[in-house]
Amino acid sequence: MSVFDGIVVGNGIASHVTLYYLSLRLLCLENKNSLPKRLLILESPVNKPCSLYSTCHAGTINARDGISPLGDMIKQSYVKLCEFVKEKNPLGVYEGSLYKSYDISDEVRPELSKEKLNLPLESDNIFYGHQANHHFFDPQIFLDWTKSEYIKNFNNLNITVNYKKAHITNIILDGENYNLTSGVDQFKASSILLTSGAELFSIWTKEGWNYPKLTPREGDYLLLKNIDLGDESFSIMIVSTNVIYRHFRKELLIGGTTNMPNEYLDKPNNKELRFYHSEFKHFYPTLPDYDKFEIKRGARVRGPKRYPYCGELNKGLFAMVGLYKNGFTFPFLMAPPLVEEMIQKNFLK
Ligand SMILES: Cc1cc2nc3c(=O)[nH]c(=O)nc-3n(C[C@H](O)[C@H](O)[C@H](O)COP(=O)(O)OP(=O)(O)OC[C@H]3O[C@@H](n4cnc5c(N)ncnc54)[C@H](O)[C@@H]3O)c2cc1C
């Protein structure tokens, strides 16, 4: 049994952003004498982090104020992301434009200008709704940057951060501690943070634990490397999907789909992807053929009514899960108050 002061299950964006804010908050504590020494971050060798298999762009073109609390949350978290980028200047986040391929009523979105699409596409005569200040992530670079920042901060606090690949299959409360089981390995800590994405820890929900019901929704998207569409990243909303050009990697992404549970388990959702591909070809006739694209898949997870869950499940057991389609904005809104709650409730003490 390996014993730690705190264990974080998961190594995707929820984990990185929360640890980043936690490290900053601990640096500001007046009394640092009682801080723990050992933190463990677990990652499953089986479940790939969705954060690295995602189209991961962020904006608010579909979120309007005052319509629903979820819409407000999407908007507020985007504002937090923008503030974070402005203040911290992280690696792996780029600003670009979002366009809509169909008309939007001025009454609905007066802030959107209708301008000619300034892209090397062949649909010269079409005008589009346009929103600047859209954000595009290079997820690996961003996660690496965040990790190097929090490790630096934890090192300054003499807290060591350990990493291990282990697929947790059970969590048991044993007195004040939680025992996490993975095959023959067992890990123990009194403070746990679950950022385990689509892993359905809800099936272990113990009586009294507040774990939400989560529904996985895998998604496929197309990826084409080595394509040059200019020096600015952009996204075009076409029908119900997005085309994303990442200028920093010279990549084009189309998608993703939202597969129902148990759908397309062994094969990609080719039908829907082909449809999106053909729709974009309509705007961009020299688009390479469908079979030139790689197909990627990520597993996102949806909470009840699309709300994420963020808070304490049981004494010392915290979670940030159910980010669904907003994984690259929600953590910037939710992590600071979660960290505050964790510190108030003696996480890592
Ligand atoms: C096709 C597609 C497109 C998307 N596009 C966007 C987009 O444009 N914008 C946006 O904001 N969001 C988008 N998303 C959603 C976004 O990618 C996710 O919400 C986000 O990545 C989830 O992050 P996470 O940290 O919660 O989970 P993950 O990144 O999945 O990380 C979970 C971590 O938990 C670990 N783990 C899981 N199970 C176990 C276990 N049993 N034991 C130990 N460790 C475990 C995993 O190994 C991993 O490290 C998209 C998703 C998909 C699939």
PDBQT file of the ligand as one rigid body, heavy atoms in Angstrom, charges set to zero:
ROOT
HETATM    1  C1  LIG A 401     -14.708  14.831 -30.485  1.00  0.00    +0.000 C 
HETATM    2  C2  LIG A 401     -14.682  15.775 -29.316  1.00  0.00    +0.000 A 
HETATM    3  C3  LIG A 401     -14.596  17.126 -29.522  1.00  0.00    +0.000 A 
HETATM    4  C4  LIG A 401     -14.570  18.011 -28.439  1.00  0.00    +0.000 A 
HETATM    5  N1  LIG A 401     -14.454  19.345 -28.696  1.00  0.00    +0.000 NA
HETATM    6  C5  LIG A 401     -14.411  20.212 -27.652  1.00  0.00    +0.000 A 
HETATM    7  C6  LIG A 401     -14.259  21.593 -27.903  1.00  0.00    +0.000 A 
HETATM    8  O1  LIG A 401     -14.120  22.020 -29.049  1.00  0.00    +0.000 OA
HETATM    9  N2  LIG A 401     -14.218  22.438 -26.841  1.00  0.00    +0.000 N 
HETATM   10  C7  LIG A 401     -14.345  21.984 -25.550  1.00  0.00    +0.000 A 
HETATM   11  O2  LIG A 401     -14.313  22.803 -24.625  1.00  0.00    +0.000 OA
HETATM   12  N3  LIG A 401     -14.505  20.664 -25.287  1.00  0.00    +0.000 NA
HETATM   13  C8  LIG A 401     -14.526  19.775 -26.321  1.00  0.00    +0.000 A 
HETATM   14  N4  LIG A 401     -14.657  18.437 -26.069  1.00  0.00    +0.000 N 
HETATM   15  C9  LIG A 401     -14.808  17.980 -24.681  1.00  0.00    +0.000 C 
HETATM   16  C10 LIG A 401     -13.493  17.993 -23.926  1.00  0.00    +0.000 C 
HETATM   17  O3  LIG A 401     -12.458  17.442 -24.712  1.00  0.00    +0.000 OA
HETATM   18  C11 LIG A 401     -13.654  17.192 -22.627  1.00  0.00    +0.000 C 
HETATM   19  O4  LIG A 401     -14.758  17.691 -21.893  1.00  0.00    +0.000 OA
HETATM   20  C12 LIG A 401     -12.429  17.323 -21.741  1.00  0.00    +0.000 C 
HETATM   21  O5  LIG A 401     -11.273  16.957 -22.448  1.00  0.00    +0.000 OA
HETATM   22  C13 LIG A 401     -12.582  16.436 -20.502  1.00  0.00    +0.000 C 
HETATM   23  O6  LIG A 401     -11.446  16.646 -19.692  1.00  0.00    +0.000 OA
HETATM   24  P1  LIG A 401     -11.258  15.849 -18.340  1.00  0.00    +0.000 P 
HETATM   25  O7  LIG A 401      -9.985  16.309 -17.747  1.00  0.00    +0.000 OA
HETATM   26  O8  LIG A 401     -12.515  15.914 -17.544  1.00  0.00    +0.000 OA
HETATM   27  O9  LIG A 401     -11.159  14.315 -18.793  1.00  0.00    +0.000 OA
HETATM   28  P2  LIG A 401     -10.027  13.565 -19.636  1.00  0.00    +0.000 P 
HETATM   29  O10 LIG A 401      -9.215  14.474 -20.461  1.00  0.00    +0.000 OA
HETATM   30  O11 LIG A 401     -10.716  12.427 -20.320  1.00  0.00    +0.000 OA
HETATM   31  O12 LIG A 401      -9.074  12.987 -18.508  1.00  0.00    +0.000 OA
HETATM   32  C14 LIG A 401      -9.486  11.936 -17.672  1.00  0.00    +0.000 C 
HETATM   33  C15 LIG A 401      -8.268  11.375 -16.971  1.00  0.00    +0.000 C 
HETATM   34  O13 LIG A 401      -8.693  10.396 -16.029  1.00  0.00    +0.000 OA
HETATM   35  C16 LIG A 401      -7.917   9.212 -16.206  1.00  0.00    +0.000 C 
HETATM   36  N5  LIG A 401      -8.715   8.070 -15.803  1.00  0.00    +0.000 N 
HETATM   37  C17 LIG A 401      -9.899   7.675 -16.305  1.00  0.00    +0.000 A 
HETATM   38  N6  LIG A 401     -10.300   6.547 -15.711  1.00  0.00    +0.000 NA
HETATM   39  C18 LIG A 401      -9.363   6.232 -14.792  1.00  0.00    +0.000 A 
HETATM   40  C19 LIG A 401      -9.195   5.157 -13.871  1.00  0.00    +0.000 A 
HETATM   41  N7  LIG A 401     -10.105   4.194 -13.757  1.00  0.00    +0.000 N 
HETATM   42  N8  LIG A 401      -8.071   5.133 -13.106  1.00  0.00    +0.000 NA
HETATM   43  C20 LIG A 401      -7.138   6.111 -13.221  1.00  0.00    +0.000 A 
HETATM   44  N9  LIG A 401      -7.248   7.147 -14.068  1.00  0.00    +0.000 NA
HETATM   45  C21 LIG A 401      -8.350   7.206 -14.851  1.00  0.00    +0.000 A 
HETATM   46  C22 LIG A 401      -7.579   9.194 -17.680  1.00  0.00    +0.000 C 
HETATM   47  O14 LIG A 401      -6.455   8.332 -17.944  1.00  0.00    +0.000 OA
HETATM   48  C23 LIG A 401      -7.286  10.681 -17.902  1.00  0.00    +0.000 C 
HETATM   49  O15 LIG A 401      -5.963  10.973 -17.530  1.00  0.00    +0.000 OA
HETATM   50  C24 LIG A 401     -14.662  17.519 -27.119  1.00  0.00    +0.000 A 
HETATM   51  C25 LIG A 401     -14.716  16.147 -26.909  1.00  0.00    +0.000 A 
HETATM   52  C26 LIG A 401     -14.718  15.273 -27.979  1.00  0.00    +0.000 A 
HETATM   53  C27 LIG A 401     -14.768  13.805 -27.738  1.00  0.00    +0.000 C 
ENDROOT
TORSDOF 0
